[in-house]
Amino acid sequence: MNFKELQNGMLDGFVLLKRCDEKTAKNGSTYLDLILSDKDGEISAKLWDSAKGMYESDMVVKVRGQIEQYNGKDQFRISQIRPVSDSDDYNMSDLVPASEVGGEILFNMISKKVEEFQDDELKAIVSKILSEHKEKLITYPAALRLHHAMLGGLMLHTMSIVKIAEAVCTIYPNVNRELLLSGAILHDVAKTWELESNSTGLAKGYSVEGELIGHLVKGAMYINDAAKELSINSQKVELLEHMLLSHHGVPEYGAAVRPMFLEAEILSSLDSL
């Protein structure tokens, strides 16, 4: 735990309440049985004579107290605690797993690649979708738990696929580079709709709509809507939609259809990799 030691020997710092259970002591008083966490680890804690209902899981708080031994394990005895305020100087990336490169930095790097597209229609569609969903894209994880389940993880995963796709294009010049990159950039864009995040920015589960429809279909719907608003009706729209619908490869993994052309096959293989 990344606590700061004060002159009086007390420990002080910002933490995430990973777990927060209200319990009753033998004398009838209530207390909170807590798990405090940050990116470096976690520790069990107790808050005696707690104010009922003030604290709950996934809340960020500032605590002060001491580490004691209980049954041979470290336990943090809280002497002071309060919810964070807007004036507090802390970073959520210090409290939860996070991409080493910030989500906004990665988003801007990806956007710059799109700005360099020679295909005006692909540039317009991808730019529109990115700009409309930027706020969530820069913070969202890529998954609930399987991969890149961290703050900014969605952009980290997306950039990983984009970089591998660029490398493939240098080896196989017959690949339509901008079509492949467009699919790579957008393939998981609807995870911001499929997943529900908590106050930490991590995923807490799937939305009802996400369970019923999924990010592959919703992503294709984003493309269709953007193309209509931009008055683009070329075959590239259907190709890009197909890439999103098929990027999981097989129906068993959620693909609506199997990949049916070169760039779709490559995107599916890279995402699987």
Sequence and secondary structure as in RCSB ss.txt:
>XXXX:A:sequence
MNFKELQNGMLDGFVLLKRCDEKTAKNGSTYLDLILSDKDGEISAKLWDSAKGMYESDMVVKVRGQIEQYNGKDQ
FRISQIRPVSDSDDYNMSDLVPASEVGGEILFNMISKKVEEFQDDELKAIVSKILSEHKEKLITYPAALRLHHAM
LGGLMLHTMSIVKIAEAVCTIYPNVNRELLLSGAILHDVAKTWELESNSTGLAKGYSVEGELIGHLVKGAMYIND
AAKELSINSQKVELLEHMLLSHHGVPEYGAAVRPMFLEAEILSSLDSL
>XXXX:A:secstr
   EE TTS EEEEEEEEEEEEEE TTS EEEEEEEEETTEEEEEEEET  TTS  TT EEEEEEEEEEETTEEE
EEEEEEEE  TT    GGGTS B SS HHHHHHHHHHHHHT S HHHHHHHHHHHHHTHHHHTT  SSSSSS  S
BTHHHHHHHHHHHHHHHHHHH TTS HHHHHHHHHHTTTTHHHHEEE TTSSEEEE HHHHHT HHHHHHHHHHH
HHHHTT  SHHHHHHHHHHHHTT SGGGT SS   SHHHHHHHHHHH 
